[in-house]
């Protein structure tokens, strides 16, 4: 599924049982050892994300680690940045640990949920529950990992396809790092655009919604049309998961805008998403 010689991100919701031993959330096998693995380490009760230096029986793994809480749903995200030669572990969107990995090699075996391979043997079967496993062929930045941990894939309307990457064309305002693709964030199709987000609650029986904020970045003195937690900021509710939205008030033609979103279940709110940007149409 992934090329362990190049940048990538893996992520999953995991809840390890209180009586579990060392348990692997996900891995990608090499011939003798998995080329990357995300796991719960029983001896010191930590989450770990690591990449071995060689495909060999020797346990020589570059790894980032963070304290774990058993019996609790946790969003785990591991990244490998090939340019920076680092592995990083995020727990519920917060960067918790980083390690250097300077010896990449191709783990060409299957991508596996619920175990890894060590010394040629399947190992450390996961005891607990895992949901929403995902993999990406780039290393998420801190803001992206934070946003993604709260399942805020936040955009609206028709997106502008990224240069040389039409398959990554996403929704209005959040289609990738402008410094990488030399693009602006696109133009909305209306002066009252719909801001959309996808929200997921770890408990599929709970109601969840989103709260939005939008502000004029052309003229900082202008008030925000809608503010997180304020009048008009909340979307409709969904049970468990789903797409939610609000309609922005009338915008100023040609002005540029920023917006963000957070999830709310009536008891807690998530961290806000990374900022998204777009331009209002000229008329």
Residue, then its C-alpha position, 0 to 999 in steps of 0.5 A: x500500500x505504501x512505499x516505505x522509502x518515500x514519505x507517507x502517513x498512516x492513521x487509525x482510531x484504536x482502543x486497546x483492552x486494559x488487559x492487552x499485551x503488546x498489540x500492533x494497530x497496523x504494519x506493512x510487512x517486509x520479508x523478515x520484519x515489518x518495514x513500519x509499524x504502529x503499536x501499543x507497547x505493553x511494558x511501559x504502556x506507550x504508543x509507538x510508531x517505528x521503522x526498522x533500519x534493515x529487513x533483518x532478524x535484529x530488532x533495530x527500530x527507529x521509533x517515536x513514542x508517547x504515553x498510552x491510556x488503555x481502554x480509551x479511543x485514541x486517534x493515532x497518526x504516524x508520519x515518515x518524512x523522507x526529506x527530513x529523515x524523521x518518523x513522528x507520532x501524533x496522539x489525538x492530533x498532538x505531536x508527541x514524539x519524533x525520531x531520526x530514520x536515515x536508512x529507508x528500505x522497501x517493505x514490499x509485503x502486505x499492509x496489515x491491520x492488527x499485527x506485525x512481523x518480527x523475525x519472519x513470524x506474525x507477531x503482537x496481534x491487536x487486543x482491542x478495537x480499531x476503526x478508520x485505518x487510512x494511509x496517505x502518500x505524503x507526510x502530514x504537517x502538524x496542522x494537518x495531523x491535528x485537523x485530521x485527528x478530529x476528522x475535519x476534512x473541511x472544504x466547500x464547493x468546487x476545488x481547483x485541481x492541484x498542479x500536476x496532481x489532478x487526483x488530489x483535487x479537493x473542495x474549495x479552500x483546502x486543496x494543499x500547501x500553496x507553497x508547494x503547488x504555486x496556486x491560490x486557494x481558488x474562487x468560490x462559486x457564490x457570494x454566499x458559499x456553503x462551508x462543508x465539513x465531515x465529522x465523525x464521533x468515536x461513539x457511533x450512537x452520539x450526535x455530533x455537529x460542526x461550528x464554523x468561523x469565517x473572516x475577511x483577510x483582505x480587510x482585517x478591520x471587517x468583523x467576522x461574518x460567523x464566529x465559532x460558537x456564535x450565532x449561525x456558526x453551528x451546522x445541523x446534527x448527524x448521528x455518528x458521522x456525516x457531512x455537515x455545512x453552513x451557508x456563509x452570509x453575503x460576502x464582499x465581491x473580490x475579497x479573500x476569506x479564511x475559514x476554519x471549523x471544529x466539532x462539537x458533541x454538546x459536551x466537548x469540542x475538538x481543536x479547530x481545523x487548519x485554516x482554509x482560504x478562498x476568494x469571493x467571486x468578483x460579482 
